[in-house]
């Protein structure tokens, strides 16, 4: 039976981290005392769901969490410090703190250390998230006890919804570009000036012209997408941004 321990203190353990080529021990007090922390725990570094969905979305939403008074967003896994540090680099998750629970002490203290020997994993953490204030667990979202690796409630959006149902979330923005394109530079500058983070896909590095035609039916650059909406090139983006500002000022 997976335990929900809301209202109780987090386990008193030592996290053995690796910082600047040195071993650094962090206690539970170091991590939680006097802070508001969002923590999410998962079965393993570099595993599919953890890498494709769990970590990236938390990393994207860190500013939204901090706007609600969260001091730190932490990822825990039963992996050693070297693995966790390399995974953080690979994920480019510079906003999230990665804590190694190599011996499973923290996960065991949470009552969420489970046997995944059938996968060759040994003992690992069950997937969950929680909100911790000054070391006391206020809220937990524990994945249901069902076969496989369920991922329904421990996601970043569910936690943010609990914290602030009406919180504004960052837009999902992608820009198809090519090297040496002045209109691409203009579009990226417009997005930065407007405060939009974006992912850039560069021609012949991340995709080919075939992909551009398949997705946009166009051959010109850049092509901008915001929250699933095809905005178009730099001039169309400029008009879209201007229209959005007018709507906001009229509201």
C-alpha positions in Angstrom: 0.0 0.0 0.0 1.5 3.4 -1.0 1.5 5.8 1.9 0.3 9.3 1.9 2.0 11.1 4.8 0.6 14.7 4.4 1.0 16.6 7.6 4.2 14.8 8.6 7.8 15.9 8.3 10.0 14.7 5.5 12.5 11.9 6.4 15.7 13.1 8.1 18.4 11.8 5.8 21.7 12.9 4.2 21.9 13.4 0.4 25.4 12.7 -1.0 25.8 15.2 -3.8 28.6 16.0 -6.1 29.4 19.7 -6.6 32.4 21.1 -8.5 34.2 17.7 -8.3 33.7 17.5 -4.5 31.4 15.4 -2.4 29.0 17.6 -0.5 26.6 16.2 2.1 23.2 17.9 2.3 20.8 17.2 5.2 17.1 17.3 5.0 17.3 20.6 7.0 19.6 22.0 4.4 17.1 21.2 1.7 13.8 22.0 3.4 14.2 24.1 6.5 12.6 27.5 6.2 11.7 26.9 2.6 8.7 26.2 0.4 9.7 23.3 -1.8 8.0 21.4 -4.7 9.6 18.0 -5.0 8.9 15.3 -7.5 10.3 11.8 -7.4 10.6 9.2 -10.1 11.8 5.7 -10.9 15.1 6.5 -12.7 17.3 9.0 -14.5 17.4 8.7 -18.3 14.2 6.6 -18.3 11.5 7.5 -21.0 8.7 9.1 -19.2 11.0 10.9 -16.7 13.1 12.4 -19.5 10.4 13.1 -22.1 7.7 14.5 -19.8 8.3 14.7 -16.1 11.5 16.7 -15.9 11.1 19.0 -18.9 7.7 20.4 -17.8 8.8 21.0 -14.2 11.8 22.8 -15.6 9.6 25.0 -17.8 7.2 25.9 -15.0 9.8 26.8 -12.4 9.2 30.5 -12.9 5.5 30.0 -12.4 6.1 28.1 -9.2 8.4 30.8 -7.9 5.8 33.4 -8.7 3.7 31.5 -6.1 6.3 31.6 -3.4 8.1 28.3 -4.1 11.8 28.6 -3.2 13.0 25.4 -5.0 11.8 22.7 -7.3 13.6 19.4 -6.7 13.9 16.2 -8.6 14.7 13.0 -6.6 15.6 9.6 -7.9 17.3 6.5 -6.5 20.5 7.1 -8.5 24.0 8.2 -7.6 25.2 11.8 -7.8 27.2 11.2 -11.0 24.2 9.9 -12.8 21.9 12.7 -11.6 24.4 15.4 -12.6 24.8 14.0 -16.1 21.1 13.6 -16.5 20.6 17.2 -15.5 23.1 18.3 -18.1 21.5 16.1 -20.8 18.0 17.5 -19.9 19.3 21.1 -19.9 17.2 21.4 -16.7 19.1 24.2 -15.1 16.2 25.5 -13.1 15.5 22.2 -11.2 17.7 21.0 -8.3 18.5 17.3 -8.8 19.0 15.3 -5.6 20.5 11.8 -5.6 18.9 9.3 -3.3 21.5 6.7 -4.1 20.8 4.3 -1.2 17.0 5.0 -1.3 17.0 6.3 2.3 14.7 9.2 1.5 12.3 7.2 -0.7 12.2 4.5 2.0 11.5 7.1 4.7 8.6 8.3 2.5 7.2 4.8 2.4 7.6 4.9 -1.4 10.6 2.7 -2.1 9.3 -0.1 -4.3 10.8 -3.2 -5.8 11.4 -3.0 -9.6 13.7 -6.1 -9.7 11.6 -7.4 -12.6 13.1 -4.6 -14.7 16.6 -5.0 -13.3 16.3 -1.8 -11.4 16.3 -3.1 -7.9 14.7 -0.8 -5.3 13.4 2.5 -6.8 11.1 5.3 -5.9 7.5 5.3 -6.8 6.5 8.3 -8.9 5.0 11.1 -6.8 5.1 14.9 -6.2 4.7 16.9 -3.0 4.6 20.4 -1.6 6.7 20.8 1.5 6.7 23.9 3.7 9.5 24.2 6.3 10.0 20.5 6.3 6.3 19.6 6.7 4.4 17.9 3.8 1.4 19.9 2.9 0.2 18.0 -0.2 1.1 14.8 -2.0 0.2 13.5 -5.5 1.0 9.8 -5.6 0.6 7.8 -8.8 -2.0 5.0 -8.5 -0.8 1.5 -7.6 -1.2 -0.1 -10.9 1.1 -2.1 -13.2 3.8 -0.3 -15.2 4.9 3.3 -14.7 1.7 5.3 -14.2 2.0 9.1 -14.8 -1.3 10.8 -14.1 -1.1 13.1 -11.1 2.5 13.9 -10.2 3.0 16.2 -13.2 4.0 19.9 -12.9 0.6 21.2 -14.2 -1.3 19.3 -11.5 1.0 20.7 -8.8 0.7 24.3 -10.2 -3.1 23.9 -10.4 -3.1 23.0 -6.7 -1.0 26.0 -5.8 -2.7 28.5 -7.9 -5.6 27.4 -10.1 -5.6 30.7 -12.1 -1.8 31.0 -12.5 -0.7 32.1 -15.9 1.5 29.4 -17.6 4.2 30.1 -20.1 3.4 29.8 -23.7 4.8 26.9 -25.8 6.7 28.6 -28.6 8.7 27.0 -31.5 10.5 28.8 -34.3 11.6 27.1 -37.5 14.7 29.0 -38.6 17.7 28.8 -41.0 21.2 30.1 -40.7 21.9 33.7 -41.8 18.2 34.6 -42.0 17.6 38.2 -41.0 13.8 37.6 -40.7 14.6 34.8 -38.3 16.7 37.1 -36.2 13.9 39.6 -36.2 11.3 37.0 -35.0 13.6 35.8 -32.2 14.2 39.4 -31.1 10.5 40.1 -31.1 9.8 37.1 -28.9 12.6 37.9 -26.5 11.4 41.5 -26.2 7.9 40.3 -25.5 9.1 37.9 -22.8 8.5 34.7 -24.6 10.8 31.7 -24.2 11.0 29.6 -27.3 12.6 26.6 -28.8 14.5 27.1 -32.0 14.6 24.4 -34.7 17.4 25.1 -37.2 17.3 23.9 -40.8 19.5 21.0 -41.7 20.4 20.6 -38.0 17.1 19.8 -36.4 14.9 19.3 -39.5 14.9 19.5 -43.3 12.9 21.5 -45.8 10.7 18.5 -46.2 9.6 18.7 -42.6 8.9 22.5 -42.9 6.6 21.8 -45.9 4.9 18.9 -44.2 4.2 20.9 -41.0 3.6 24.4 -42.4 3.0 24.0 -46.2 5.4 26.9 -46.6 9.0 27.3 -47.7 9.9 30.7 -46.2 11.6 31.5 -42.9 11.0 31.8 -40.1 7.8 29.9 -39.2 6.5 30.6 -35.7 4.1 28.5 -33.6 2.6 29.6 -30.3 0.5 27.1 -28.3 -0.3 25.1 -31.3 -1.3 28.1 -33.4 0.7 28.7 -36.6 1.5 32.4 -36.5 3.7 32.6 -39.6 6.8 34.7 -40.4 8.3 37.7 -38.6 5.9 40.3 -40.0 2.9 38.1 -39.0 4.4 37.6 -35.6 4.9 41.3 -35.1 1.2 41.9 -36.0 0.1 39.1 -33.7 2.1 40.5 -30.8 0.8 44.0 -31.4 -2.8 42.7 -31.5 -2.2 40.8 -28.3 -1.0 44.0 -26.5 -4.1 45.9 -27.7 -6.4 43.2 -26.4 -4.6 43.2 -23.0 -4.8 47.0 -22.7 -8.5 47.0 -23.6 -9.3 44.3 -21.0 
